[in-house]
Amino acid sequence: MASVEQSLHRDVFATNAGNLIFSDAAHKLLTTPRAEVFSNGIRADPSAAERINEEFDVFVVPLANAFRPTFERPLKRMTQLIKKLRIPVVVLGVGAQADLKYNAARLKPMEPTVREFVTEVLNRSASIGVRGEFTEQYLNAMGFRDVEVIGCPSMFMNGEAFTLEKRVEALSAESRISVNGSHSAVRSHGLDAIIRQAHQRYPNLRFVGQNLFEAELLHWRETSHPTGAQTSMPTHPSHPMYQEGKVRLYVDPATWISELRSFDFSFGSRIHGNIAALLAGVPSTVLCSDSRTLELCRYFGIPHRKISETPKNIDPAELYAAADFGDLVNGHKERFLRFTGFMEKNGLENTFTHGDGGAAFDARLAALTLPPAVRPWTESDPEALRGRFSWMQSRLEELTEQNAALLSQLGARPRRVGLRGQGADGAAALPAVYRRARRVVGRPVRKLLRPEQ
């Protein structure tokens, strides 16, 4: 089992734990007797194209809200990789991110990047799967027609069967409620006021975070990420919910879903935070703050409200009472068949039609010892401190060995001294080995002392 420290250091969930839910679902769906599924990691590497061409039959890309300005560079890198692939490429649901009015103006500058990506994908597949109506409209406006709305793989984790019932008639002060939310929803949409009042009304309220820097705040009580300074977030050490130990962050979907099963209700602005609850059989309501959450809620029939139209003194009991799960449950089979039909159209089998219904995947998962939830560091328990300091000591020893090896390399090379601005005969001001040492050693040391994203 990887420790919490190792999980955070390696960033096992690619900065957002929600990524793990749809990637796990895709892995489970694709696991059949005739297919082996391998992960190529988080970062797209164009130099790996030849190996991928030689070793694999199809390249499957489960994506989230990839059509957004902050993701343009990774999207370009992914496109460069796809350009070099000679095998089919299938995108299992990609989304565009805009405001609640579906205004795509902010995406205009990155349109050439999106156009190139979609073109390369469609050159290698029958169609491209998108998460909802807005993304379909966005790509249609660029002239793409082979676009299919299929939602997100996460909702099909358990196949065509989906049931959900309210366990209690109404929420009470004793109800166990899970709340989630992004920093932008707290900062710009008043979610902090909704959480604060819910905390006053419900002693058993729990906040579930998702970002890496939130995990760093919970486990280390500090982060180098500037957004982590937002004191209105329950993941900040000064927040009452943090101080009362009412915050969690999960580094594995199985643990996340399992622990949510004991709750009565979930709400908040995180789409996968609430999908995790739905997969656990817990009634949920999403407070939508942008197009990425709104289009998925509309497609799947997940109860939702626009956060801009939600009173800041809303009682979760009101959200619970108003939530209707008829469309979510009754339309699930049709949406599942549309999703698996898209897969078959693009040459992919699925475990529920062509395999064991995910039994082998679930059995392998059950055999693993998974990391526990990340909790607030609120006390000086000797055992908890021992684990933290033991990991830090091992990292220091590892970095010391790397430093010694690099110093040895420096000592074995002729010393060259140059002045800034000299030509080829004078060489550079800093020897190449020294620069490599800074890259190899300097960055890990900075990350150890001041954790970075």
C-alpha positions in Angstrom: 0.0 0.0 0.0 1.3 3.5 -0.9 1.3 5.8 2.1 -0.6 9.0 2.1 2.8 10.8 1.9 3.8 8.8 -1.2 0.4 9.3 -2.8 0.5 13.1 -2.4 4.2 13.2 -3.5 3.5 11.3 -6.7 0.2 13.2 -7.3 -1.7 9.9 -8.0 -4.9 11.7 -9.0 -3.4 14.3 -11.4 -4.2 17.3 -9.2 -7.9 16.5 -8.9 -9.2 13.3 -7.3 -12.3 13.5 -9.5 -10.1 12.3 -12.4 -9.7 8.9 -10.8 -13.5 8.2 -10.9 -13.9 8.4 -14.6 -10.5 6.9 -15.3 -11.3 3.9 -13.1 -14.7 3.5 -14.8 -13.1 3.5 -18.2 -10.6 0.9 -17.1 -13.4 -1.3 -15.7 -15.5 -0.9 -18.8 -12.7 -1.8 -21.2 -11.5 -4.9 -19.3 -12.8 -7.9 -21.3 -11.5 -11.5 -21.9 -10.1 -10.3 -25.2 -8.6 -7.0 -24.0 -5.8 -6.0 -21.7 -5.9 -2.4 -20.5 -2.7 -0.5 -19.7 -2.4 3.1 -18.5 0.2 5.3 -20.1 0.2 7.7 -17.2 -1.1 11.2 -16.7 1.1 13.2 -19.1 1.0 12.7 -22.8 4.4 12.0 -24.2 4.8 12.4 -28.0 8.1 10.5 -27.8 6.2 7.4 -26.7 4.3 7.2 -30.0 6.4 4.5 -31.6 6.2 2.2 -28.6 2.4 2.7 -28.5 2.1 1.9 -32.2 4.1 -1.3 -31.7 2.5 -2.6 -28.5 -1.2 -1.6 -28.6 -4.2 -1.9 -30.8 -6.1 1.2 -29.8 -5.4 4.4 -27.8 -8.3 5.4 -25.6 -8.5 8.8 -24.1 -11.0 9.5 -21.2 -11.0 13.3 -20.7 -12.7 15.8 -18.6 -13.1 19.6 -19.4 -10.1 19.6 -21.7 -11.4 22.4 -23.9 -10.5 25.3 -21.6 -7.7 27.9 -21.7 -5.7 26.5 -18.8 -5.5 23.1 -20.4 -4.4 24.3 -23.9 -0.7 23.3 -23.5 -1.5 19.7 -22.4 -4.1 19.5 -25.2 -1.4 20.5 -27.7 0.9 17.9 -26.3 -1.8 15.2 -26.7 -2.4 16.3 -30.3 1.3 15.9 -31.1 1.2 12.4 -29.7 -2.0 11.5 -31.6 -0.4 12.8 -34.9 2.3 10.2 -34.6 -0.1 7.3 -33.9 -1.1 4.8 -36.6 -3.7 3.0 -34.5 -7.3 4.0 -33.7 -7.8 6.8 -31.1 -11.1 6.9 -29.2 -12.1 9.8 -26.9 -14.5 8.7 -24.2 -16.2 12.0 -23.4 -14.6 15.4 -23.6 -16.0 18.7 -22.4 -15.7 22.4 -23.1 -15.8 24.8 -20.2 -17.7 28.1 -20.3 -20.2 30.0 -18.1 -23.7 28.9 -17.2 -25.0 30.8 -20.3 -23.0 28.6 -22.6 -21.0 31.6 -23.9 -18.0 30.2 -25.8 -16.3 33.6 -26.3 -13.5 32.8 -23.9 -12.6 29.7 -25.8 -12.2 31.6 -29.1 -8.4 32.1 -28.8 -7.8 28.4 -28.4 -10.1 27.3 -31.2 -7.2 26.4 -33.6 -5.8 24.0 -30.9 -9.2 22.4 -30.3 -9.8 22.1 -34.1 -6.5 20.4 -34.6 -7.1 18.0 -31.8 -10.6 17.0 -32.9 -9.4 16.6 -36.6 -6.6 14.3 -35.6 -8.9 12.2 -33.4 -11.6 11.9 -36.1 -8.9 10.9 -38.6 -8.4 7.8 -36.4 -12.0 7.1 -35.2 -15.6 7.0 -36.4 -16.7 9.8 -34.0 -15.7 11.7 -30.9 -17.6 11.4 -27.7 -18.5 14.5 -25.8 -20.0 15.1 -22.3 -23.0 17.1 -23.1 -25.1 19.5 -25.2 -22.8 22.5 -24.9 -19.7 20.7 -26.1 -21.7 19.2 -29.0 -22.9 22.7 -30.0 -19.4 24.1 -29.6 -17.9 21.5 -32.0 -20.8 21.6 -34.4 -20.2 25.4 -34.8 -16.7 24.6 -36.0 -18.1 22.3 -38.7 -17.6 18.9 -37.0 -20.5 16.5 -37.4 -19.2 13.2 -36.2 -19.9 14.2 -32.6 -21.8 12.1 -30.1 -23.1 13.1 -26.7 -22.2 10.1 -24.4 -21.8 11.8 -21.0 -19.0 10.6 -18.7 -17.8 7.0 -18.1 -18.1 7.5 -14.4 -21.9 7.1 -14.4 -21.6 3.7 -16.1 -19.3 2.2 -13.5 -22.0 -0.4 -12.6 -23.4 -1.0 -16.1 -27.0 -0.5 -17.2 -28.5 -1.0 -13.7 -28.9 2.1 -11.6 -31.2 2.5 -8.6 -31.5 5.3 -6.1 -33.9 6.0 -3.2 -34.2 8.6 -0.5 -33.6 6.7 2.7 -35.3 9.2 4.9 -38.4 11.3 4.3 -36.7 14.5 5.3 -33.3 15.6 6.6 -33.0 16.3 10.3 -30.3 17.8 12.5 -28.8 14.3 13.0 -28.5 13.6 9.3 -25.1 12.8 7.8 -24.5 15.2 4.9 -21.5 15.5 2.6 -20.7 18.8 0.9 -18.1 19.6 -1.7 -17.0 22.6 -3.6 -14.3 24.2 -5.7 -12.3 27.3 -4.7 -13.9 29.3 -7.5 -17.4 28.4 -6.3 -16.5 29.6 -2.8 -14.6 32.7 -3.9 -17.0 33.9 -6.7 -20.3 32.3 -6.1 -21.0 32.5 -2.4 -20.7 28.8 -1.7 -18.8 29.6 1.6 -22.0 31.1 3.0 -24.0 28.1 2.1 -21.4 25.8 3.7 -21.1 28.0 6.8 -24.8 27.9 7.5 -25.1 24.2 6.8 -22.2 23.7 9.3 -24.2 25.5 12.0 -27.4 23.5 11.3 -25.9 20.0 10.9 -23.3 18.7 13.3 -22.6 15.7 11.1 -21.8 17.7 8.0 -18.5 16.7 6.3 -16.6 18.5 3.5 -14.9 16.4 0.9 -12.1 18.1 -1.0 -10.6 17.0 -4.3 -7.5 19.1 -5.2 -3.8 18.2 -4.5 -3.1 21.4 -2.7 -6.2 20.8 -0.5 -4.7 17.4 0.4 -1.4 19.1 1.3 -3.2 21.5 3.6 -5.0 18.6 5.3 -1.9 16.5 5.7 1.0 19.0 6.0 -1.0 22.1 7.1 0.6 24.1 4.3 1.0 24.3 0.5 2.9 26.5 -1.9 -0.2 26.9 -4.1 -1.5 30.4 -3.7 -5.1 29.3 -3.8 -4.5 27.4 -0.7 -4.5 30.7 1.3 -8.3 31.0 0.9 -9.4 30.8 4.5 -13.1 30.4 3.6 -12.4 26.9 2.3 -13.0 24.1 4.9 -9.6 22.6 3.8 -7.8 25.6 5.3 -6.4 25.0 8.8 -8.1 28.1 10.2 -11.6 27.0 9.1 -13.9 25.6 11.9 -14.7 22.4 9.9 -10.9 21.7 9.6 -10.4 22.3 13.3 -13.3 20.0 14.1 -11.9 17.2 11.9 -14.9 17.3 9.5 -12.9 17.3 6.3 -11.7 14.4 4.1 -10.0 13.9 0.8 -9.8 10.5 -0.9 -6.9 9.3 -3.0 -8.8 6.3 -4.4 -12.4 6.1 -5.7 -13.2 2.8 -4.0 -12.5 4.3 -0.5 -14.3 7.5 -1.4 -17.5 5.7 -2.6 -17.4 3.2 0.3 -17.2 5.9 3.0 -20.0 7.9 1.4 -22.5 5.0 1.7 -23.2 5.9 5.3 -24.4 9.4 4.3 -28.0 10.6 3.8 -27.3 13.4 1.3 -24.6 15.0 -0.8 -24.5 18.5 -2.4 -22.1 21.0 -3.7 -20.5 22.3 -6.9 -18.2 19.3 -7.6 -19.7 17.1 -10.3 -17.6 14.0 -9.5 -17.9 14.6 -5.8 -21.6 14.2 -6.3 -21.3 11.4 -8.8 -19.2 9.5 -6.2 -22.2 9.9 -3.8 -24.6 8.7 -6.5 -22.5 5.6 -7.1 -22.7 5.0 -3.4 -26.5 5.2 -3.6 -26.7 8.6 -1.9 -29.2 11.2 -3.1 -27.2 14.2 -4.4 -27.8 17.7 -5.8 -25.2 19.7 -7.8 -24.9 23.4 -7.5 -23.7 24.2 -11.0 -21.3 27.1 -11.5 -20.3 26.5 -15.1 -21.1 24.7 -18.3 -19.1 21.6 -17.6 -21.3 20.7 -14.6 -24.5 22.0 -16.1 -24.3 19.9 -19.3 -23.5 16.7 -17.5 -26.4 17.2 -15.0 -28.8 17.9 -17.8 -27.7 14.9 -19.8 -27.9 12.4 -16.9 -30.9 14.0 -15.2 -28.9 14.7 -12.0 -30.8 17.1 -9.7 -29.2 20.5 -9.9 -29.5 24.2 -9.4 -27.5 27.1 -10.9 -25.5 28.3 -8.0 -26.1 31.9 -9.1 -29.8 31.4 -8.5 -29.4 29.6 -5.2 -30.1 31.6 -2.0 -27.0 31.8 0.2 -29.1 30.8 3.2 -30.4 27.6 1.5 -31.0 24.7 3.8 -29.7 21.4 2.5 -33.1 20.0 3.6 -34.7 22.1 0.9 -32.4 20.7 -1.7 -33.1 17.2 -0.5 -36.9 17.6 -0.5 -36.9 19.1 -4.0 -34.6 16.5 -5.6 -36.3 14.3 -8.1 -34.3 11.2 -9.4 -36.9 9.9 -11.9 -35.1 10.9 -15.0 -31.7 9.9 -13.6 -32.9 6.4 -12.8 -35.4 5.8 -15.6 -33.2 7.1 -18.4 -30.0 5.4 -17.3 -30.4 2.2 -19.4 -30.9 4.2 -22.6 -27.9 6.3 -21.9 -25.8 3.3 -21.1 -26.8 1.6 -24.4 -25.9 4.9 -26.2 -22.5 4.9 -24.5 -21.7 1.2 -25.3 -23.0 1.7 -28.8 -20.5 4.5 -29.3 -17.8 2.2 -28.0 -18.8 -0.6 -30.4 -19.0 1.9 -33.3 -15.4 2.7 -32.5 -14.2 -0.9 -32.2 -14.3 -1.2 -28.4 -15.8 -4.0 -26.4 -17.2 -3.4 -22.9 -17.2 -5.7 -19.9 -21.0 -5.7 -19.4 -21.8 -6.9 -23.0 -18.7 -8.9 -23.8 -17.1 -9.7 -20.5 -17.9 -10.6 -16.9 -19.6 -7.4 -15.9 -16.5 -6.1 -14.2 -16.2 -9.0 -11.7 -12.5 -9.5 -12.4 -11.8 -5.8 -12.1 -13.7 -5.5 -8.9 -12.0 -8.6 -7.5 -8.5 -7.2 -8.2 -9.5 -3.9 -6.6 -10.9 -5.7 -3.5 -7.5 -7.5 -3.1 -5.6 -4.2 -2.8 -4.9 -2.4 0.4 -5.8 1.2 -0.5 -4.5 4.4 1.1 -6.8 5.8 3.8 -8.6 9.2 3.4 -6.5 12.3 4.0 -7.7 13.9 7.2 -7.0 17.3 8.9 -3.8 17.4 10.9 -5.4 18.7 14.1 -3.5 16.9 16.9 0.0 15.9 17.7 -0.6 12.1 17.9 2.8 10.4 18.2 1.9 7.7 15.7 0.7 10.2 13.1 3.9 12.3 13.6 6.1 9.2 13.3 4.7 8.4 9.9 5.1 12.0 8.6 8.7 12.3 9.9 9.7 8.8 8.8 8.7 9.7 5.2 10.5 13.0 5.3 13.6 11.3 6.7 13.6 8.8 3.8 13.2 11.5 1.3 16.1 13.5 2.7 18.3 10.3 2.6 17.3 9.7 -1.0 18.0 13.3 -2.0 21.3 13.2 -0.1 22.4 10.1 -2.1 21.4 11.7 -5.4 23.3 14.9 -4.4 26.4 12.8 -3.6 26.3 11.0 -6.9 26.0 14.3 -8.8 28.9 15.9 -6.8 31.0 12.8 -7.7 30.2 13.4 -11.4 31.2 17.0 -11.0 34.5 16.0 -9.4 35.3 13.6 -12.2 35.0 16.3 -14.9 37.6 18.9 -15.8 36.8 22.2 -14.3 35.9 24.9 -16.8 35.4 28.5 -15.9 33.7 31.0 -18.2 32.4 34.5 -18.0 28.9 35.5 -19.0 28.8 36.6 -22.6 31.9 34.7 -23.7 31.9 32.8 -27.0 32.4 29.1 -27.6 36.0 29.1 -26.3 35.0 30.6 -23.0 32.0 28.2 -22.5 28.9 29.0 -20.4 29.0 30.7 -17.0 27.5 27.5 -15.4 28.9 24.1 -16.3 26.4 21.7 -18.0 26.7 19.2 -15.1 25.9 21.9 -12.6 22.9 22.9 -14.4 21.8 19.3 -14.6 22.4 19.0 -10.8 20.2 22.0 -10.2 17.4 20.4 -12.3 17.6 17.0 -10.7 18.3 17.9 -7.1 17.1 21.5 -6.8 13.5 20.8 -7.8 13.0 17.8 -5.5 14.4 19.7 -2.6 12.2 22.6 -3.2 9.2 20.3 -3.5 10.1 18.6 -0.2 10.4 21.8 1.7 7.7 23.8 0.0 5.3 21.3 -1.7 4.4 22.5 -5.2 1.7 21.6 -7.7 
